[in-house]
Amino acid sequence: MTAEEFEAAFHGIELPAEIELGPGAVIKDVPLFLQKELTILKTSNHPRIKEPVAYRLALVLEIIKAKEL
């Protein structure tokens, strides 16, 4: 997904204050995390930087949507 697609996917979703991506990987400020990761995705041109960022954003989106069910 592109940065714009992630922005659209997160638009209107109620974000938790904190989220656990995995054991020992806790995001304490989800809105700030999203802002930083989306900025990196928009400004970086290198796949080795963009791929892990996109992976983390997709994982956060998946976790949030799973909790909505």
Backbone torsions as a table, in degrees:
resi	resn	phi	psi	omega
1	MET	NA	150.5	175.8
2	THR	-86.5	170.1	178.0
3	ALA	-59.7	-40.3	-179.6
4	GLU	-65.9	-37.4	177.7
5	GLU	-67.5	-40.0	176.1
6	PHE	-64.7	-42.1	178.2
7	GLU	-58.5	-43.8	178.9
8	ALA	-65.0	-39.3	-179.3
9	ALA	-66.3	-36.1	-178.8
10	PHE	-85.5	-15.0	-177.8
11	HIS	-62.9	128.1	176.6
12	GLY	83.1	-3.3	178.2
13	ILE	-86.5	135.7	175.4
14	GLU	-75.5	117.6	-176.4
15	LEU	-89.2	136.1	174.4
16	PRO	-71.5	157.9	178.2
17	ALA	-68.4	-33.4	-174.8
18	GLU	-143.1	149.4	179.9
19	ILE	-148.0	143.5	178.5
20	GLU	-103.4	118.1	179.0
21	LEU	-79.8	-29.0	-178.8
22	GLY	-177.9	-178.6	179.3
23	PRO	-58.1	119.2	178.1
24	GLY	79.8	2.5	-179.8
25	ALA	-117.3	90.8	-176.7
26	VAL	-115.7	130.5	174.4
27	ILE	-95.2	117.1	-175.4
28	LYS	-83.4	-25.0	-178.9
29	ASP	-134.9	89.8	-173.9
30	VAL	-61.4	-46.7	179.0
31	PRO	-58.7	-42.3	178.3
32	LEU	-65.5	-41.5	177.3
33	PHE	-58.2	-47.4	-179.7
34	LEU	-62.1	-42.8	179.2
35	GLN	-59.9	-46.8	-179.1
36	LYS	-66.5	-44.7	-177.8
37	GLU	-66.5	-39.7	178.4
38	LEU	-66.4	-36.6	176.1
39	THR	-63.4	-43.6	177.7
40	ILE	-61.9	-44.8	-179.0
41	LEU	-62.6	-37.3	-179.5
42	LYS	-73.1	-36.1	-170.4
43	THR	-97.5	-18.4	-177.6
44	SER	-87.4	144.5	177.4
45	ASN	-113.2	0.8	-175.2
46	HIS	-100.6	126.0	-178.5
47	PRO	-59.9	-31.2	-179.5
48	ARG	-68.9	-18.1	175.3
49	ILE	-94.2	-44.0	-174.8
50	LYS	-69.3	-37.8	-176.0
51	GLU	-61.6	-48.9	178.9
52	PRO	-66.2	-33.0	177.9
53	VAL	-64.7	-47.6	178.6
54	ALA	-62.2	-37.8	177.6
55	TYR	-61.5	-47.3	-179.2
56	ARG	-64.1	-41.2	178.4
57	LEU	-63.7	-42.0	178.6
58	ALA	-64.6	-38.8	179.4
59	LEU	-65.4	-44.1	177.7
60	VAL	-61.3	-45.0	179.3
61	LEU	-60.7	-43.9	179.2
62	GLU	-62.0	-43.6	-179.7
63	ILE	-65.1	-43.4	-179.5
64	ILE	-64.8	-44.7	-179.9
65	LYS	-65.9	-34.7	178.7
66	ALA	-66.5	-33.6	179.6
67	LYS	-74.9	-22.6	179.3
68	GLU	-73.4	-23.8	-176.7
69	LEU	-69.1	NA	NA
